[in-house]
Structures are given as structure tokens and as C-alpha cells.
Amino acid sequence: MKINWKSVVFAAICSYLLLLILGFLPAFLPVFLIAIKVSPTQMLTLDAILAPILLRLGMFVSFFLGALWVARKIESGFILHGVLVAVLVAIIARIVTSLALPLLLRHLHQSHGVSSTVQPYKIFPIVLFELLRIIAAAVGAYIGGKWRAKPQAEQLGALLR
């Protein structure tokens, strides 16, 4: 089995960009809550509850869709390609975070006097979410592979039902 690296890298980059877009959506949650006339106390509570949920959901959706897309473009090894997409997105995210976080902290320290010390990440939640992302990508790749294996008439019939 040959790994289609072009599709994997393209799907990983697109998944990461989708992850960034979906990651910024919770930032607009207060604007939506103001529009539906929620009190400030309720807004803070809803924002604290909904923003992390929306961010996590966006992560899973981006990994699932990236793996689903790459699985439809290949002949075999669907789950392997999906897992490679998830691992590559995790690597891209860690590189971007390690490059951007020090710059952001330096800017905040210089312009706003914010302390530049960062609490070290706890390893268990990071590993747990990375494993869940890989599982989401594997499921997306499995479904994409199975969907690709069906004849076109069955796919259309399934969509119309």
C-alpha cells in the first residue's frame, strides 16, 4: 500500500485552517447572546459553558472531515491515511503554538504588562484530546472508505432517503 502524501498534507492543512476558523467562532458567541437579549450574568455562564464545547466540537468536525475527504481520494489504507491526517494536524498545531505563543506573550507583556509566565500544560488532557482527535479522524476515514466502496447509485439513494 502506498501512502498518498499529497492528499494527506493537503487534508491536514485544510483541517487545521478549518480548526482555526471553528476555533474563532466561540469568540463571536457573546455577540450572538447580546442579540437574543441574554443578561450579562447569563451571558458569562453560557459563554463559559458553550465556548469550550463549541471549540472541541469544531476540532472533531475538522479532523473528521479532513479524514473523510482524504479517504475518498485513495484506493486502500483508509484508516491509516485518516490517522496520518490527524497526527500531521497535531504536529502542525504544536509547531504553530510553540512559535506563536512566545510572541503573543512577549507582546502582552510589553503592551499590557501581562506576566509572561505560563502554567505548564497538564499532559493528561492533551494526550486525551489528541487520542480523541485521532479516533475522530479514523472514523471519518473509515466512513469515507466505506462510502467510496459503494456504487454511485447506492450513494445517491442513501442521500435521498
Residue pairs with C-beta under 8 A, 6 or more apart in sequence:
1 76
1 77
1 80
3 77
3 80
3 81
3 84
4 70
4 73
4 74
4 81
7 70
7 73
7 74
7 81
8 70
8 81
8 84
8 85
8 88
9 88
11 66
11 67
11 69
11 70
11 85
12 66
12 84
12 85
12 88
12 89
12 92
13 92
14 66
14 69
15 62
15 63
15 65
15 66
15 67
15 85
15 89
16 62
16 89
16 92
16 93
16 96
18 58
18 61
18 62
18 65
18 66
19 58
19 59
19 62
19 63
19 89
19 93
22 54
22 55
22 57
22 58
22 59
22 61
22 62
23 55
23 58
23 59
25 54
25 58
26 47
26 50
26 51
26 52
26 54
26 55
29 46
29 47
29 50
29 51
29 54
30 43
30 47
33 42
33 43
33 46
33 47
34 43
38 46
56 129
59 129
59 133
59 136
60 132
60 133
60 136
62 89
63 85
63 86
63 89
63 133
63 134
63 136
63 137
63 140
64 136
64 137
64 139
64 140
65 140
66 85
66 86
66 89
66 137
66 140
67 81
67 82
67 83
67 85
67 86
67 136
67 137
67 138
67 139
67 140
67 141
67 144
68 82
68 140
68 141
68 143
68 144
69 144
70 81
70 82
70 85
70 141
70 144
71 78
71 81
71 82
71 140
71 141
71 142
71 143
71 144
71 145
71 148
72 144
72 145
72 147
72 148
74 81
74 145
78 141
78 142
78 144
78 145
78 148
79 138
79 141
79 142
79 145
80 141
81 141
82 137
82 138
82 139
82 140
82 141
82 142
82 144
83 134
83 137
83 138
83 141
85 137
85 141
86 133
86 134
86 136
86 137
86 138
87 134
89 133
90 130
90 133
90 134
101 118
105 114
105 116
105 118
106 116
108 114
108 116
109 115
109 116
147 155
150 158
